Amino acid sequence: MLNGDLAKAKWGQFVPLADVPDIIWRMTRKADEANHFADMDEKNPAVMQGKSLLELCQNPANVDIAVWNKYYEAAEAVDATKSPDKRGALPFRIWQAYDLMVAALKAGNIEEFIMVGGTVSHYLGDACQPLHVSYLHHGHPDKKNEAKVHSVYETNMLDGRMKELFDGVNQKFSGAPQQYHTYQGGKAAAQAVIALMGQVIRNILAPEEIISVFNEPSTTSRIDNMWKKLGDRTIDCVAAGTVNLALFWESAWAEGKGDQNIPAAKLGTIPPDTLMNLYNDKTNFTSYKLKDPAYAAAL
């Protein structure tokens, strides 16, 4: 999701960290593209006993790059339209970020912690959007008239309903605080985001319903109709993603012993140029494709 003004940001200007993956890295890190999604619900009888990635990952042993590559290789063998460069890898981007943030805190590097934590917020946001975690991301593959559903739902609808979205999410947290438990380790962070994906598409808002409402004839505008019928559950999706994001940061801070390793004097404002230099350096929070052996080695 891109704010219109941010999408016009000129090269050399500071970009809010959560928008860096779309605005900066989309142009400078082509290997990063498939880290924004994972087709968690796709099934093929000829692939892994007909199980989806979401089903396979109920077994923690399958939250593993080697297993995912085998899954995609089998899918590509029976579907010539699939490319090894398009193997969705979102949970492993989360794993990678978590480990980097913990390491940064242990090294006393608050700038690196903030840069990685800010940019990974984008991917964590993607994970709570039903069309980012489904093979139906641009509608049914055989229906070209549905190709714009992703941009209409995530960009056009939400850009026009931003106040309602924010107010709705804030309202979700206006009551007594709930109890949540932090976790440890990058793999646990990946498992948490996979659980979020399942929660979103199974229990809150199915991708098929978004497409169905997108296709509906309506006496009002398409976007008004979509918000009327999907808005409340879209708010629920973002609220679930907000909890996941907060737990991710809290867990990394606790495991990296931020309270001990980061002096209070370093908890002030970080100059934008410092963060720009970090996110423009491709050796920081390096982007990989799932098929790259270096990806597994980085976890």
Order of alpha helices (4+ residues) and beta strands (2+ residues): alpha-alpha-alpha-alpha-alpha-alpha-alpha-alpha-alpha-alpha-alpha-alpha-alpha-alpha
